[in-house]
């Protein structure tokens, strides 16, 4: 899959353990936001769709395998132990070009639906 045609769907992605904390009662001005942690597995050949972070920030930690991230410039590869992030200026998508599942931990401050 090339950078010219970012995917609009997820493929080979499973979300495991998810934990969330409502930040409204915890921090003034954070009503409607939650601190969320998810464990996500991206199968070989799988991808996380193109998305923007207009209203939430995230930090991603690669636990196992490797993922390739596309942000409009040259692709970047992240391996176990690496981190990547997204903020209000970020539109990106991620794929697993390897032969083993990639496991990532995603922590974000998310606007509750």
VONU-808178 format. One record per residue (C-alpha): x, y negated, z. Coordinates in Angstrom, 1 decimal, padded with zeros to 4 digits. Example, Ala and Ser with C-alpha at 12.3 -4.5 7.8 and 13.67 -1.06 7.14 Angstrom:
! residues 2
R      u      v      w
R  012.3  004.5  007.8
R  013.7  001.1  007.1
! end
This chain:
! residues 113
R      u      v      w
R  000.0  000.0  000.0
R  001.5 -003.3 -001.0
R  001.4 -006.7  000.6
R -000.6 -008.1 -002.3
R -003.7 -006.2 -001.3
R -004.1 -006.2  002.5
R -006.7 -003.7  003.7
R -010.1 -004.8  004.9
R -010.7 -001.6  006.9
R -008.9  000.6  009.4
R -007.6  004.0  008.2
R -006.2  006.7  010.5
R -006.5  004.5  013.6
R -007.8  005.7  017.0
R -008.2  003.6  020.1
R -007.5  005.5  023.3
R -007.4  004.2  026.8
R -008.8  000.7  027.1
R -008.8 -001.5  030.2
R -010.2 -005.0  030.5
R -010.5 -007.7  033.2
R -013.0 -010.5  033.0
R -010.8 -013.7  033.4
R -013.7 -016.1  034.0
R -013.9 -015.4  037.7
R -010.1 -015.2  038.0
R -008.9 -018.3  036.2
R -010.6 -021.7  035.8
R -011.4 -022.4  032.1
R -011.2 -018.8  031.0
R -015.0 -018.1  031.0
R -015.9 -015.7  028.2
R -012.3 -014.4  027.9
R -010.9 -011.0  029.0
R -007.4 -009.7  029.4
R -007.5 -006.4  027.5
R -005.0 -003.6  027.2
R -005.5 -000.8  024.6
R -003.5  002.2  023.5
R -003.8  002.6  019.7
R -002.5  005.5  017.5
R -001.9  004.9  013.8
R -001.6  008.1  011.9
R  001.0  008.5  009.1
R -000.3  006.6  006.1
R -002.8  004.8  008.3
R -003.3  001.1  008.7
R -004.9 -001.6  010.8
R -006.9 -004.0  008.6
R -005.9 -007.5  007.9
R -007.1 -009.9  010.6
R -006.5 -013.3  012.0
R -005.9 -014.4  015.6
R -007.7 -017.7  015.3
R -009.3 -017.2  018.7
R -007.1 -014.8  020.6
R -003.4 -014.0  021.2
R -001.8 -010.6  021.5
R  001.4 -008.8  022.4
R  002.1 -005.4  020.9
R  004.6 -002.9  022.3
R  005.6  000.1  020.1
R  005.7  003.2  022.3
R  006.4  005.9  019.7
R  007.1  006.0  016.0
R  007.3  002.9  013.8
R  004.9  000.4  012.3
R  005.4 -002.1  009.4
R  003.8 -005.5  009.8
R  002.8 -007.9  007.0
R  002.3 -011.6  007.7
R  002.6 -013.1  004.2
R  006.4 -013.1  004.2
R  008.8 -010.2  004.0
R  007.5 -007.1  005.9
R  009.0 -006.4  009.3
R  009.4 -002.9  010.8
R  009.1 -002.3  014.5
R  010.2  000.9  016.2
R  009.7  002.4  019.7
R  010.8 -000.2  022.3
R  010.1 -003.2  020.0
R  007.5 -005.9  020.5
R  005.5 -008.1  018.1
R  002.9 -010.8  018.8
R  000.1 -012.7  017.2
R -001.2 -016.2  018.0
R -003.6 -018.8  016.5
R -001.3 -019.1  013.4
R -001.2 -015.3  012.8
R -003.0 -013.4  010.0
R -001.5 -009.9  009.6
R -001.9 -006.2  009.1
R  000.0 -003.2  010.2
R  000.7  000.2  008.6
R  002.5  003.4  009.5
R  004.8  004.4  006.6
R  006.4  007.2  008.6
R  005.7  010.9  008.9
R  004.8  010.9  012.7
R  002.0  009.1  014.5
R  002.8  005.6  015.8
R  001.6  004.7  019.3
R  001.2  001.0  020.2
R  000.0 -000.7  023.3
R -001.9 -003.9  022.5
R -002.5 -006.5  025.2
R -004.5 -009.5  024.4
R -006.6 -012.3  025.7
R -009.8 -011.6  023.9
R -013.0 -013.6  023.5
R -015.9 -011.5  024.7
R -018.6 -010.8  022.2
! end
